């Protein structure tokens, strides 16, 4: 609707993930660097938390792009599973047999760890939306990590919203909390980062000028969204629609 009016080649604030339009502020780059180090340094348990829309998926995708080919990535992105379903899902991702017998799975899993050690490979088991994992299943995940023993070939990466901290606060999960060697929490964008983020998105969309939003308007956007990238996209998109309807080439605070 407003693309030609503002001289844009693409929609700048589309909510769909776009690998060619990824803005990484210092906090996100720091998160990627820390987590990448955690994988390379063979840390057993890693954790990334952040509010809805703060960029966890962006960090996750950027991290996966940096991981060595020798790391076998197994991503579980539907953690609302019971223990039996979890082992079935994990077995399928890991390429081991599972017929409902947990003991047989463990035997196959140990053999896989041995092969990885011999071939210089690693396994990165990632659980997204981990705040939904039950205490029983979370403890099972901890026990799965125990099977690696002294073989530094398995890392388990928990990704979730801040509520994940509440799940891990359960008294039964004290042993798991103590084993998380690297934690990182994604904060919202600062006012400065919000400006850079908006300019970056406009530039990637082919804008002839990236100052479409007035300084006072960006102040309002940052205040209203509290620096949440997803909400910034929503507000900026709606503002451009309103600006187009009102035939305003510059988005002021009033728009």
Helices and strands as residue ranges (DSSP letters): H 26-40, E 45-50, H 56-66, E 71-76, H 83-94, H 102-119, E 122-127, G 130-132, H 135-146, E 154-160, H 163-168, G 171-173, H 174-179, E 180-186, H 191-204, H 215-225, H 229-245
